[in-house]
Structure formats: C-alpha cells, structure tokens
Amino acid sequence: MAAAATAAEGLPSRGPPGEVIHLNVGGKRFSTSRQTLTWIPDSFFSSLLSGRISTLKDETGAIFIDRDPTVFAPILNFLRTKELDPRGVHGSSLLHEAQFYGLTPLVRRLQLREELDRSSCGNVLFNGYLPPPVFPVKRRNRHSLVGPQQLGGRPAPVRRSNTMPPNLGNAGLLGRMLDEKAPPSPSGQPEEPGMVRLVCGHHNWIAVAYTQFLVCYRLKEASGWQLVFSSPRLDWPIERLALTARVPGGALGEHDKMVAAATGSEILLWALQAEGSGSEIGVFHLGVPVEALFFVGNQLIATSHTGRIGVWNAVTKHWQVQEVQPITSYDAAGSFLLLGCNNGSIYYVDVQKFPLRMKDNDLLVSELYRDPAEDGVTALSVYLTPKTSDSGNWIEIAYGTSSGGVRVIVQHPETVGSGPQLFQTFTVHRSPVTKIMLSEKHLISVCADNNHVRTWSVTRFRGMISTQPGSTPLASFKILALESADGHGGCSAGNDIGPYGERDDQQVFIQKVVPSASQLFVRLSSTGQRVCSVRSVDGSPTTAFTVLECEGSRRLGSRPRRYLLTGQANGSLAMWDLTTAMDGLGQAPAGGLTEQELMEQLEHCELAPPAPSAPSRGSLPSPSPRISLTSLHSASSNTSLSGHRGSPSPPQAEARRRGGGSFVERCQELVRSGPDLRRPPTPAPWPSTSLGTPLTPPKMKLNETSF
C-alpha cells in the first residue's frame, strides 16, 4: 500500500537497490538490478520504476517495453559496465534509442562518435562557405539600392576559410526574417523565407535567390568571394533566376552584367557594376506564367509552355513578346535559340539578328525541322562543331519526344537551304524524354520513369559526328529522387539533376534523394559512376544546387575549375571543388547509392503512393513524392539487392524479417507502418567520403538496379 501511494504521488519507489527487475523488451526477456537501471537520474527507467510512467506487464509479471530488443542489449550493457559496446548495431539506431530512454551520458558519447566522421570544415572537396546575407529593405521605387549599402558602398568581404561563421544573431538573414511573414506561394505550399531557393552562376559571378530577394557574389583573385549586390525585398517569392556576367565581344563592354528574377508573369531585371552596385533596368510582363528564364548573350529570354516568348534586347532596350506554338523544350547554342514545341516542330531564333527587324515586331522565328511522327519535342540539345578553315559549323541536334524516342539530326554547312537531315533514332524509352545532352563524346537521355538515364558513346571524325561505327550503347541507370513535383519549399527549379558541365568535357548528374537531405551524390552522366558525395557542413538540409564553371585566374599554370554550389535551408551557401573530385575519379570506383545508403535516406522521408491522376501541366503540382512502390519494384526487379552486400546488420535483418525479405517489401512495410512507427530523422554517421576509399565498395556491379 505504501509503495502504491508513493508511486501515485510520483516519488521514487523505495525498493532495495539489489532488487531483480525482469524486463520484456519487444518479446525478449532481460533481467537486471534496480540499481543498474536507475543510476542515471531522470531517465526512462527511473521514471518507470518510480511509478511516474505507467507500466504494462506480460503474463509472467515482467515489465513490457515495446522497443527493439537488438538495440536494447548494448544499452543494458552500458548501464551495467558504463562502457560502450555497439555489437554491430547501427549508430543512428543506438543513438535514437538512447535518446528515447533518456540516457544522457550514452547520448553524449554516441554523438561524439558521430562527430569523429564529421566536421564543420567539410571534407577535402569543401572550398568555401558564404553565410546568410543581411535582410534588405523593402522595394519602394523603380530604382533599387546597391547591395553593400550597409558598409558605405564598399563591397562586403565574404569568409573563405573552412570554419563556421560566427553567430550572426538578429543581424543575420534568419534573425531578421523571424518576424516577417512571407507571402503565400503560388503553389499554395508554405514558404520557408530563410532558405536558398535558387542558385545560378556565370563565369566568376554567383546569384543566390531567397524567398523575397536575391544577392550576387563576385570572385576576386586575391580576396575571394565578395557580396556586390543585394536586391530590395520584393512583394512576391522568386521562382526563376538568370544571370549573365560576361559576353565575349559584346557591344556593352563591361556593362554586360545583369541578373533577372521572375515569378508568375512578372520579370525584374537589374544591371550590375563590377565595383559593387546595381540599378533596376525595368519590370517586364509576359502575360502568362514564366517557365524558363535565361540569357542568350545580352538578350534576356522568357518562355512559357503556352507558346509565348519574350525577349529583352540589351542594345535596343526593347522588350518584345511574340506567340509561337506551345513550347515544351529549349536550348541555345551561340546566338541561336531553339524551341521544341508540342506539334513536333523545332523553331529557331537568331538572337544576333534580332535588332534588324525591330520595327516589324518580328522575332524571325523560323521552323527548322519537324519530327516525322509529329511527336512533341520534350527535350533539346544543340552541339556546334568547331569551325574549320574549309567548312563552317556543323549543327548537330539531339531531341527527345513525348513518346520516348531519341533522335539526332545534322545540318551540313553546304546544305543550309535543305534543312537538317535525320541522322539516327533510338527507341529505348517508354516514357517521355525529359532531358537530353549531346556532347563531344556522349549522347545522354533521361526519361520520366524516375529519371531513367540511357547513354551512348559518340564516334567523331575531325570533330564531326560519324556514321562509322556509330553510337555505342554505354550505360543504363537511374538518378533516383524522392523530391516532390514542386521541389523543396515550392520551387523545383533549384533541384535540377543536370547534366552539368561543358559539352567538350565530362558532364555530371547531381542526385538529391529525399527533399530534406543534407547529402548530395555527384555521378558521371555517361556511366552513372559516383564521383563523390558531399554533406552540408552546418547540418542544414540542401534546398538548391548548381554547378559553376569558373574561369582560371591569371596566375601561371591556372586552369578553369568546376564547383558545386549548394544552398542550404538556413540561408548559407557552400562550395565544393568538383575539379579535384574528377581528377581523383579513378581512385574510387563506385556507382550510385548502396542499398544501405538508400534505406538510410528513406528513413528521413515518408513514402506515399502517387496521386490517382497526374495533374496537367497548367495545374498545381502535387506535393506528394514522384515515386511509387511500383517504380521501386521495377528498379530492383532484375537483380535482388539483398544478395549483393553480404550479411545484413541486425537492424536490416529485423527489417527483412518484418517486410518479408525483399527490398521492395521493406519499402511497403515502411508505407504500412506509417509515420508513427518510423524512426525520426536523427543524424546518422556516414562512411568516409575521401577519394581514396569508396563509401561502400560493391561486391557486384549493378546495372539497371544501380540507384
């Protein structure tokens, strides 16, 4: 009676320290002493034995705890010996259970173990860190204020050291935005005002778009990246971003640096000066939603799937809008802009000759080619061969169709009047082609079946595509991504997988598996081989990324370098040296994600079946992930993934027991279990990402099943 009254009052029970306590953890019996369980104050066990937590007993009278018995064994061993012995249990599982039981000494020890493999300085590829900028003032008039106005007009230096920035307090972006409510997103999804929405780069300039403003950085050879422009705070969230930093031989000379932002049908354009100032050129309206915003030389181009194209010419200062067929794809090569339309036609605009017909309001839009089957041209890639002394440029165009076909057409310099001729056709996709890239050495196509990639090696003779021996099939793989249709925070443009890179070099894909991931995988676009993986140095999710081709400095021996830029949810920007990663590619052969890495990524995301009907292009995108269990099954139907990685770890073995043994069944078990039974997104230790050692060397080479 006294013990019951003590428990009811929430006070510790006065049982003897040597009393034997019998536990039933997930169906497995454990026996230990009261002293062993309660030596850590304010833990789950001290609350349980004192009566502050109600107990449930099994038929033998043992206290039942509905937790994983495999993970409980090393926890009980720590309570007995005060020594940590994981016994093969995954670190994230052990940390999560230690947090559940409230074992503070064990939690701190496990967190220290994780920190051994992590660093706020990043890995060897980490090249720079730009902290969140200062929140700007609201836009009041047509002419904007310069960026470094807070420092009296002087450019604000940016930290380039591999250490974390100081605590900005309320002076930083997030601190200033806590009291600000962002405007609603056009997609209806909640906005995160402090996150990086879009990143783009051109030469030695970077433009970073947040929810309501954008900033520009410039790389100087001695002082590194410097903030040179910050736009005023806008009244709407930025959805598209474009930057041009240098046009060789341009008519504007040094005044050719411009940045543009768009949302809905409205476009704002600013002129940038190298010394660190900017002014608003104007506000333009397309009349329909802007779906693509980019520069061709000094001309700003805005297109919409409705078939409307808008062009702003930097020489004539004139904004012009014209109707064409509904646009489904585009690409630019030199001064040519090519538009793929849903009627199977490819139109071109010679932007260089654009001012000649200004009075007629004619963009000189001409039909270049029409698909034989009149399928919609859903992807375009133009490759201009190097101009030789005896002949001009060959124009090679690869395009994908809505039916999944891939075609290559060629325009000879001698046959300009006859138009391009069909060169080759591939029918290897069953879903619409979403991306295509024709480069010097490869032809790469991506279809809508969860970013399924097919690649071919291209044979060339004197720089021109050759029919002998023809294109050779090279690889087939998937860039699996569970990103929702509208992207993180309602912006999908900042999470484009690529391929990135100059057409004369090797291109890469950037793989982000789940929406809140802080780790990105860089893979070769030709073979799918993993180049490297990077993880955010501040632990925040990566919300936007791009690849920047930076020109070399004037120093002797300098060469152009390639950087991966990652924007984070907390407003910071990190830079990673892909040139170094590509140089050491042969030292670390690896493919896509391993099965264990994929399951760890899925722990941070709730899988859900796709919507019953896909939304039309003009309707609002669905926030549900664009992957289904059927596609996961198709990705692993040819090869059993469970047989490639050796014996599973205990948590994996438990998952196999519950899910029936196969990888797809375990994914189905995740869906059936719901969010309450999934492990919360606690940080997990990751293998070393050094170039000398692969993350998880596969024992067998995976082809179609390589994630």
C-alpha positions in Angstrom: 0.0 0.0 0.0 2.8 2.4 0.9 4.7 1.6 -2.3 1.5 2.2 -4.3 0.9 5.5 -2.6 4.5 6.6 -3.2 4.1 5.7 -6.9 0.8 7.6 -7.2 2.5 10.7 -5.7 5.2 10.5 -8.4 8.0 10.0 -5.9 10.8 7.4 -6.3 10.0 3.9 -5.0 11.9 2.8 -2.0 12.7 -0.7 -3.3 16.1 -2.3 -2.5 18.9 -1.4 -5.0 19.7 -5.1 -5.4 16.1 -6.0 -6.4 16.0 -8.0 -9.6 13.9 -6.4 -12.4 12.6 -8.5 -15.2 12.0 -6.8 -18.5 10.3 -8.0 -21.7 11.7 -5.8 -24.5 10.0 -6.5 -27.8 9.4 -10.1 -26.8 12.9 -10.8 -25.5 13.5 -11.3 -21.7 16.1 -9.3 -19.8 16.9 -9.4 -16.1 19.0 -6.8 -14.2 19.0 -5.0 -10.9 17.2 -1.9 -9.9 20.5 -0.1 -9.2 21.7 -0.8 -12.8 18.6 0.7 -14.3 18.3 3.8 -12.1 21.9 5.1 -11.7 21.2 7.7 -14.4 18.8 10.3 -12.9 15.7 11.4 -14.8 15.9 8.6 -17.3 13.1 6.5 -18.7 13.9 3.6 -16.3 14.0 5.7 -13.1 10.6 7.2 -14.1 9.3 3.7 -14.9 10.3 2.2 -11.6 9.2 5.2 -9.6 5.7 5.0 -11.0 5.8 8.3 -12.9 5.3 6.2 -16.1 2.5 3.6 -16.2 3.8 0.0 -16.6 2.5 -2.9 -18.7 3.3 -6.4 -17.6 3.3 -9.6 -19.5 1.9 -12.9 -18.4 5.0 -13.7 -16.3 4.9 -10.3 -14.5 7.9 -8.8 -16.4 7.7 -5.2 -17.4 6.9 -5.0 -21.1 8.7 -2.3 -23.1 7.7 -2.1 -26.8 11.1 -1.4 -28.3 13.7 -3.2 -30.4 15.5 -5.9 -28.3 18.5 -6.0 -30.5 19.3 -2.3 -29.8 18.4 -2.7 -26.1 21.2 -5.2 -25.5 24.1 -2.8 -25.9 22.1 -0.1 -23.9 21.7 -2.5 -21.0 25.4 -3.4 -21.2 26.3 0.3 -21.0 24.1 0.6 -17.8 26.0 -2.4 -16.3 29.6 -1.5 -17.2 29.5 2.2 -18.2 31.3 1.1 -21.4 30.0 1.4 -24.9 29.9 -1.8 -26.9 27.6 -1.4 -30.0 27.9 -5.1 -31.0 27.3 -4.3 -34.7 24.2 -2.2 -34.1 23.8 0.8 -36.4 24.9 4.0 -34.8 21.8 6.0 -35.6 19.6 3.3 -34.2 21.6 3.2 -31.0 21.6 7.0 -30.7 17.8 7.1 -31.2 17.1 4.5 -28.6 19.5 6.2 -26.1 17.6 9.4 -26.6 14.3 7.6 -26.1 15.4 6.1 -22.8 16.9 9.5 -21.7 20.4 8.2 -21.1 22.3 11.4 -21.3 25.9 10.0 -20.8 25.3 7.5 -23.5 23.8 10.0 -25.9 26.7 12.4 -25.5 29.2 9.5 -26.1 27.4 8.4 -29.2 27.2 12.0 -30.5 31.0 12.3 -30.0 31.5 9.1 -32.0 29.5 10.6 -34.9 31.5 13.8 -34.8 34.6 11.9 -35.4 33.4 11.3 -39.0 32.0 14.8 -39.5 33.5 18.2 -39.5 32.2 21.7 -39.8 35.1 22.2 -42.1 33.7 19.7 -44.6 35.8 17.1 -46.5 38.7 17.6 -48.8 36.4 19.0 -51.5 35.0 21.8 -49.3 36.1 25.0 -51.0 34.2 27.9 -49.3 31.3 29.0 -47.1 29.1 32.1 -47.6 27.0 33.0 -44.6 23.4 34.2 -44.9 23.3 37.9 -46.0 21.6 40.8 -44.3 17.9 41.1 -44.8 17.3 44.0 -47.2 14.9 46.9 -47.1 11.6 46.7 -48.9 11.4 47.8 -52.6 9.9 51.3 -52.6 10.6 52.7 -56.1 11.7 51.7 -59.5 15.4 52.1 -58.9 16.8 49.7 -56.4 19.5 50.3 -53.8 23.0 48.9 -54.1 24.0 45.8 -52.3 26.8 46.8 -49.9 24.9 49.9 -48.7 25.3 48.8 -45.1 29.1 49.3 -45.4 29.0 52.7 -47.0 29.2 51.5 -50.6 32.3 49.2 -50.1 31.9 45.6 -51.1 31.3 43.3 -48.1 34.1 40.7 -47.8 33.0 37.1 -47.5 34.7 34.5 -45.4 36.5 31.8 -47.4 38.0 29.9 -44.5 36.8 26.4 -43.8 35.5 27.4 -40.4 31.9 28.1 -39.4 30.8 31.7 -39.5 30.2 33.5 -36.2 26.8 33.6 -34.6 25.1 36.4 -36.5 22.2 36.8 -34.0 19.4 39.0 -35.2 21.7 40.6 -37.7 21.6 37.6 -40.0 19.0 36.6 -42.5 17.1 34.2 -40.3 17.0 36.5 -37.3 15.6 39.4 -39.4 13.0 37.1 -41.0 11.6 35.6 -37.9 9.2 38.5 -37.5 8.4 38.7 -41.2 5.7 36.6 -42.8 6.5 35.5 -46.3 3.8 35.9 -48.9 2.0 32.7 -49.9 3.5 30.6 -52.6 1.6 30.4 -55.9 1.5 26.6 -55.4 -0.2 27.0 -52.1 2.6 25.4 -50.1 4.1 27.0 -47.0 7.2 29.1 -47.7 10.5 29.0 -45.8 11.7 32.6 -46.1 15.2 31.9 -44.9 16.2 29.1 -47.3 18.1 29.4 -50.5 15.6 28.8 -53.3 17.7 29.1 -56.4 21.4 29.3 -57.3 23.0 30.1 -60.6 26.5 31.1 -61.7 28.2 32.6 -64.8 32.0 32.8 -65.1 33.1 34.3 -61.7 29.7 35.5 -60.6 27.0 33.8 -58.5 23.4 34.8 -58.0 21.5 33.4 -55.0 17.7 33.8 -54.7 15.9 33.7 -51.4 12.1 33.9 -51.0 11.8 37.7 -51.5 15.2 39.0 -52.6 18.4 37.9 -54.3 22.1 38.6 -53.8 25.1 38.4 -56.1 28.7 37.5 -55.3 31.9 38.1 -57.4 35.1 36.1 -57.2 38.2 38.2 -57.0 41.6 36.5 -57.4 43.1 37.7 -54.1 40.2 38.4 -51.8 37.9 35.6 -52.8 34.1 35.8 -53.0 32.6 39.2 -52.2 29.0 40.3 -51.9 28.5 43.0 -54.6 24.7 43.3 -55.0 21.6 42.8 -53.0 18.1 43.5 -54.4 15.4 45.1 -52.4 12.8 43.0 -50.7 10.1 42.1 -53.2 6.4 41.5 -52.7 6.4 38.0 -54.1 8.5 34.9 -53.9 11.2 34.4 -56.6 10.6 31.4 -58.8 13.1 31.9 -61.7 16.6 33.3 -61.7 19.0 34.2 -64.5 22.5 35.7 -64.6 24.9 36.8 -67.3 28.4 38.0 -66.2 30.4 38.3 -69.4 29.7 38.1 -73.1 32.9 37.9 -75.3 32.9 40.7 -77.8 29.7 42.1 -76.6 28.5 45.6 -77.6 28.1 46.6 -74.0 31.7 46.0 -72.9 32.0 45.9 -69.1 28.3 46.8 -68.7 27.0 43.5 -69.7 26.5 42.0 -66.2 22.8 41.5 -65.5 20.6 39.5 -63.2 16.9 38.8 -63.6 14.2 37.3 -61.3 10.7 36.2 -62.2 7.5 34.9 -60.6 4.2 34.3 -62.3 4.3 36.5 -65.4 6.4 39.4 -63.9 10.1 39.8 -64.6 12.6 42.2 -62.9 15.9 43.0 -64.5 18.9 44.6 -62.8 22.2 45.9 -64.2 25.3 45.1 -62.2 28.6 47.0 -61.9 31.9 45.4 -61.2 32.7 47.8 -58.3 29.7 46.6 -56.4 26.5 48.4 -57.3 23.3 47.8 -59.2 20.3 49.5 -60.7 16.9 48.3 -61.8 16.5 48.3 -65.6 12.8 47.6 -65.6 9.9 45.4 -64.9 8.5 43.3 -67.8 5.4 41.3 -68.1 5.0 38.1 -70.2 1.2 37.9 -69.7 1.5 34.1 -68.9 3.5 32.2 -66.3 7.2 32.3 -66.9 8.6 28.8 -67.0 12.1 29.4 -68.3 14.3 32.5 -67.8 17.8 32.7 -69.2 20.2 34.8 -71.2 21.4 34.3 -74.7 24.3 36.7 -74.9 23.0 40.0 -73.7 19.4 39.2 -74.5 17.0 38.1 -71.7 14.7 35.3 -72.8 11.5 34.3 -71.1 9.3 31.4 -72.4 6.1 29.7 -71.4 4.6 26.4 -72.3 1.6 28.3 -73.6 3.7 29.3 -76.7 4.6 32.8 -75.7 8.2 34.1 -75.8 9.5 37.4 -74.5 12.9 38.9 -75.4 14.6 42.0 -74.0 17.5 43.3 -76.1 20.4 44.9 -74.3 21.3 47.1 -77.3 17.9 48.5 -78.2 16.5 48.4 -74.6 13.3 46.9 -76.1 11.0 44.3 -74.6 9.2 42.2 -77.2 6.6 39.4 -76.9 5.5 37.0 -79.6 3.3 33.9 -79.9 4.6 30.6 -81.3 3.5 27.0 -80.8 3.2 25.7 -77.3 6.8 25.4 -76.1 7.9 22.1 -74.4 11.7 22.5 -74.5 14.5 24.9 -75.5 18.3 25.1 -75.9 20.8 27.7 -77.0 24.0 27.4 -79.0 26.0 30.6 -79.8 23.4 33.2 -80.9 20.8 30.6 -81.9 17.8 29.9 -79.7 16.0 26.6 -80.5 12.4 25.9 -79.3 10.9 22.5 -79.2 7.1 22.5 -79.5 4.3 20.1 -78.8 3.4 19.8 -82.5 6.8 18.1 -83.2 8.4 21.2 -84.7 11.7 22.7 -83.8 11.9 26.5 -84.3 14.9 28.7 -84.1 15.6 32.4 -83.5 18.8 34.0 -84.5 19.2 36.4 -81.5 22.2 38.1 -83.1 20.0 39.4 -85.9 17.1 40.3 -83.6 17.5 44.1 -83.7 17.4 44.1 -87.6 13.6 43.6 -87.7 12.6 45.6 -84.6 10.2 47.9 -86.5 8.3 44.9 -87.8 7.9 43.4 -84.3 9.2 40.1 -85.8 11.5 37.8 -83.9 12.4 36.0 -87.1 11.0 32.7 -85.7 11.6 30.0 -88.3 10.8 26.4 -88.4 13.9 24.3 -88.6 12.7 20.7 -88.5 9.5 18.7 -87.9 9.5 15.3 -86.3 8.5 12.5 -88.7 6.0 11.2 -86.2 4.9 14.7 -85.1 5.5 13.8 -81.5 6.0 16.6 -79.1 9.7 17.7 -78.7 10.1 17.4 -74.9 13.9 17.8 -74.7 16.5 19.6 -76.9 20.3 19.7 -77.1 22.4 21.5 -79.7 26.0 20.9 -80.4 28.0 23.2 -82.6 31.1 21.5 -84.0 34.4 23.5 -84.1 34.6 25.7 -87.2 37.3 24.6 -89.6 39.1 26.6 -92.3 37.5 24.7 -95.2 33.9 24.5 -93.7 31.7 26.2 -91.2 30.0 24.8 -88.2 28.1 21.6 -88.3 24.9 21.9 -86.3 24.0 18.7 -84.5 20.7 18.5 -82.6 19.6 15.7 -80.4 16.0 15.8 -79.2 13.6 13.6 -77.2 9.9 13.2 -77.8 6.8 12.6 -75.8 6.6 9.0 -76.9 10.1 8.3 -75.6 12.0 8.4 -78.8 15.5 9.9 -79.1 16.6 11.4 -82.5 19.7 13.0 -83.8 19.6 15.4 -86.8 22.5 17.1 -88.5 22.8 20.3 -90.5 25.7 20.4 -93.0 27.2 23.8 -93.9 26.9 23.0 -97.5 23.2 22.2 -97.3 21.9 25.1 -95.4 18.9 25.6 -97.7 17.7 22.0 -97.4 17.5 21.9 -93.6 18.7 19.3 -91.1 18.7 15.7 -92.0 17.7 12.8 -89.8 20.9 11.0 -88.6 19.9 8.4 -86.0 16.9 7.2 -84.0 16.7 5.4 -80.7 13.6 3.9 -79.2 14.8 2.9 -75.8 12.4 4.8 -73.5 8.8 4.1 -72.8 8.2 7.4 -71.0 8.5 11.0 -72.3 12.1 12.1 -72.5 12.7 15.0 -70.0 16.4 15.7 -70.6 18.9 15.2 -73.3 22.6 16.1 -73.8 24.7 15.8 -76.9 28.4 16.4 -76.2 31.7 15.7 -77.9 31.8 12.1 -76.6 28.4 11.1 -75.4 24.7 11.2 -76.0 22.7 11.2 -72.8 18.9 11.0 -72.4 16.7 11.0 -69.3 13.0 9.9 -69.3 10.2 10.5 -66.9 10.5 7.0 -65.4 12.1 8.2 -62.2 15.0 9.8 -64.1 16.0 6.7 -66.0 19.2 7.5 -67.9 20.4 5.9 -71.2 23.8 6.8 -72.6 25.7 6.2 -75.8 29.3 6.9 -76.8 29.5 9.1 -79.9 32.1 8.5 -82.6 33.5 11.6 -84.3 35.8 12.2 -87.2 37.6 15.6 -87.3 35.3 16.9 -84.6 32.1 15.9 -86.5 29.7 13.1 -85.7 30.5 10.0 -87.7 28.4 7.1 -89.0 31.2 4.6 -88.6 30.9 2.7 -86.4 28.1 4.7 -85.0 26.8 5.3 -81.5 27.5 2.5 -79.0 25.3 1.8 -76.0 27.2 2.7 -72.9 25.1 2.5 -69.7 21.6 2.4 -68.2 20.9 3.6 -64.7 18.6 5.8 -62.6 19.1 9.0 -60.7 16.5 8.1 -58.0 15.0 11.2 -56.3 12.0 11.4 -54.0 11.8 15.2 -54.4 8.2 16.3 -54.7 7.0 17.6 -58.0 7.3 21.2 -56.9 10.6 20.9 -55.1 11.6 21.9 -51.7 9.6 24.8 -50.4 7.6 25.1 -53.6 10.5 25.6 -56.0 11.6 22.8 -58.3 14.0 24.9 -60.5 16.7 24.8 -57.8 16.9 21.0 -57.8 17.7 20.2 -61.4 19.7 17.0 -61.6 21.6 18.1 -64.7 23.6 17.0 -66.6 26.0 19.8 -65.8 29.3 20.7 -67.5 30.8 21.9 -70.7 30.0 19.8 -73.8 33.6 19.3 -74.5 34.2 17.7 -71.1 32.6 15.0 -69.0 29.2 16.0 -67.6 27.8 15.1 -64.2 24.5 14.5 -62.5 23.7 15.8 -59.1 21.5 13.4 -57.1 19.4 14.5 -54.1 17.4 11.5 -52.8 14.9 13.0 -50.3 13.6 16.5 -50.0 15.2 17.3 -46.7 18.6 15.6 -47.5 21.8 17.3 -46.4 23.9 15.0 -48.6 24.3 15.1 -52.4 25.8 12.5 -54.7 27.8 13.5 -57.8 27.7 10.9 -60.6 29.1 10.8 -64.1 26.4 11.4 -66.6 27.9 8.8 -69.1 28.2 5.8 -66.8 26.4 6.7 -63.5 29.6 6.1 -61.6 29.8 8.0 -58.4 32.3 10.9 -58.4 31.9 11.9 -54.8 29.3 12.8 -52.2 29.1 16.0 -50.2 27.3 16.8 -47.0 26.3 20.2 -45.7 28.9 21.5 -43.2 26.3 23.1 -41.0 23.9 20.1 -40.9 21.0 22.0 -42.6 19.1 20.5 -45.5 20.2 21.3 -49.0 17.5 23.2 -50.8 19.2 24.3 -54.1 22.3 23.4 -56.0 24.0 24.0 -59.3 27.4 23.5 -61.0 29.6 26.6 -61.9 32.3 26.5 -64.5 34.8 29.1 -63.2 37.4 30.5 -65.5 41.1 30.3 -64.5 43.0 33.1 -62.9 45.9 35.0 -64.5 48.4 33.1 -62.5 50.8 30.7 -64.3 49.5 27.2 -64.5 46.0 28.1 -63.6 43.1 26.4 -65.3 39.3 26.6 -65.3 37.7 24.9 -62.4 34.3 23.3 -61.8 32.5 24.0 -58.5 29.3 22.5 -57.0 27.3 25.2 -55.2 24.8 24.1 -52.5 22.3 26.4 -50.9 21.0 25.5 -47.5 17.8 25.8 -45.6 19.4 28.3 -43.2 20.4 30.7 -46.0 24.1 29.8 -46.3 25.9 28.7 -49.4 28.7 26.1 -49.6 31.2 25.5 -52.5 32.7 22.2 -53.4 35.7 21.5 -55.7 34.4 19.1 -58.4 37.7 19.5 -60.4 39.6 17.8 -57.7 36.9 15.1 -57.4 37.1 14.5 -61.1 40.9 14.3 -61.1 40.7 11.5 -58.4 37.9 9.7 -60.0 39.9 6.6 -61.0 41.0 6.1 -57.4 37.5 5.4 -56.0 35.3 3.3 -58.3 31.7 3.3 -57.1 28.2 3.5 -58.5 25.1 5.1 -57.2 23.6 4.7 -53.7 24.1 1.4 -52.0 21.1 -0.4 -50.6 22.1 0.6 -47.0 22.5 4.2 -48.1 19.2 4.3 -49.8 17.4 2.8 -46.8 19.1 5.4 -44.6 17.8 8.2 -46.9 14.3 6.7 -46.9 14.3 7.0 -43.1 14.1 10.8 -43.5 11.1 10.7 -45.9 7.6 9.5 -45.7 6.8 7.3 -48.7 3.3 7.7 -50.2 1.6 6.2 -53.2 1.2 8.6 -56.1 -1.9 10.6 -56.7 -4.7 8.8 -58.7 -4.4 11.1 -61.6 -1.4 13.1 -62.7 -2.0 16.9 -62.8 -1.9 18.7 -66.1 1.0 21.0 -66.8 -1.1 24.0 -66.1 -2.5 22.8 -62.9 -0.9 23.0 -59.4 1.7 20.2 -58.8 1.0 17.6 -56.2 3.2 17.8 -53.1 3.4 14.0 -52.9 6.7 12.4 -53.9 7.0 11.5 -57.6 8.0 7.9 -56.9 5.8 4.9 -56.3 6.4 1.5 -54.9 5.8 0.1 -58.4 8.8 2.1 -59.7 10.9 0.9 -56.8 9.9 -2.6 -57.7 10.9 -2.1 -61.3 14.2 -0.7 -60.2 15.1 -3.9 -58.4 13.2 -6.5 -60.4 16.1 -7.8 -62.4 18.5 -8.2 -59.5 18.0 -9.0 -55.9 19.7 -6.2 -54.0 19.7 -8.2 -50.8 22.3 -10.6 -52.2 25.0 -8.0 -53.1 26.1 -6.6 -49.9 26.9 -9.5 -47.7 25.1 -10.4 -44.5 22.8 -7.6 -43.2 23.3 -5.8 -40.0 20.9 -6.5 -37.1 18.5 -3.6 -37.9 18.5 -4.7 -41.5 17.8 -8.3 -40.5 14.9 -7.1 -38.4 13.5 -5.1 -41.3 13.9 -8.1 -43.6 12.0 -10.2 -41.1 9.1 -7.8 -40.8 9.0 -7.0 -44.5 9.2 -10.5 -45.9 12.9 -10.4 -47.0 13.0 -8.3 -50.2 13.9 -4.7 -50.6 10.5 -3.7 -52.1 8.6 -5.5 -49.3 10.6 -3.5 -46.8 9.6 -0.3 -48.6 6.0 -1.4 -48.5 6.4 -2.1 -44.8 7.6 1.5 -44.3 4.4 2.7 -46.0 2.1 0.4 -43.9 3.8 1.3 -40.7 3.0 5.0 -41.1 4.9 7.9 -39.7 4.4 6.8 -36.1 6.4 3.7 -36.4 9.2 5.1 -38.5 12.4 6.3 -36.8 12.6 10.1 -36.6 15.2 11.8 -38.7 18.1 11.6 -36.4 21.5 12.2 -37.8 23.3 9.0 -38.9 27.0 8.5 -39.2 28.2 8.3 -42.8 31.2 6.4 -44.2 34.2 8.4 -45.2 33.9 10.3 -48.4 37.6 10.6 -49.2 38.6 10.0 -52.7 41.0 7.2 -51.7 38.4 4.9 -50.3 34.9 4.3 -51.7 31.9 4.7 -49.4 30.8 1.1 -49.7 32.7 -0.9 -52.3 30.1 -3.1 -54.1 30.9 -6.8 -54.5 29.0 -6.9 -57.7 28.4 -4.3 -60.4 24.8 -3.2 -60.7 23.3 -2.1 -64.0 19.6 -1.4 -64.1 19.4 -1.7 -60.3 22.1 0.9 -59.5 20.4 3.7 -57.7 
